[in-house]
């Protein structure tokens, strides 16, 4: 029972961090559009850059913890890590592992 209780918060944390990482990517992309195409001011990048950086590193760490805790295959783990690179792909990966029951 204790092991189940520790898995549930990790699954919730993984899902929350994956969504937050995607949102920070979106903010950073919008900041870059404003910086280079609209107002030529880098305030959006200055705000969302560090936020995205922290969430990116957090996502990688939480993905590795989830992979170990839930016994993911190496291929699933690698896909999860690679999903942190293209914008919004962590949303797809989070939904994928949730639907396939890999967060239980």
VENHUWO-V857432 format. One record per residue. RES is the residue in three letters. SS is DSSP state (H for helix, E for strand, - for the rest). Layout:
RES:SS  RES:SS
//
This chain:
UNK:-  UNK:H  UNK:H  UNK:H  UNK:H  UNK:H  UNK:H  UNK:H  UNK:H  UNK:H  UNK:H  UNK:H  UNK:H  UNK:H  UNK:H  UNK:H  UNK:H  UNK:H  UNK:H  UNK:H  UNK:H  UNK:H  UNK:H  UNK:H  UNK:H  UNK:H  UNK:H  UNK:H  UNK:H  UNK:H  UNK:H  UNK:H  UNK:H  UNK:H  UNK:H  UNK:H  UNK:H  UNK:H  UNK:-  UNK:-  UNK:-  UNK:-  UNK:H  UNK:H  UNK:H  UNK:H  UNK:H  UNK:H  UNK:H  UNK:H  UNK:H  UNK:H  UNK:H  UNK:H  UNK:H  UNK:H  UNK:H  UNK:H  UNK:H  UNK:H  UNK:H  UNK:H  UNK:H  UNK:H  UNK:H  UNK:H  UNK:H  UNK:H  UNK:H  UNK:H  UNK:-  UNK:-  UNK:-  UNK:H  UNK:H  UNK:H  UNK:H  UNK:H  UNK:H  UNK:H  UNK:H  UNK:H  UNK:-  UNK:-  UNK:-  UNK:-  UNK:-  UNK:-  UNK:H  UNK:H  UNK:H  UNK:H  UNK:H  UNK:H  UNK:H  UNK:H  UNK:H  UNK:H  UNK:H  UNK:-  UNK:-  UNK:-  UNK:-  UNK:-
//
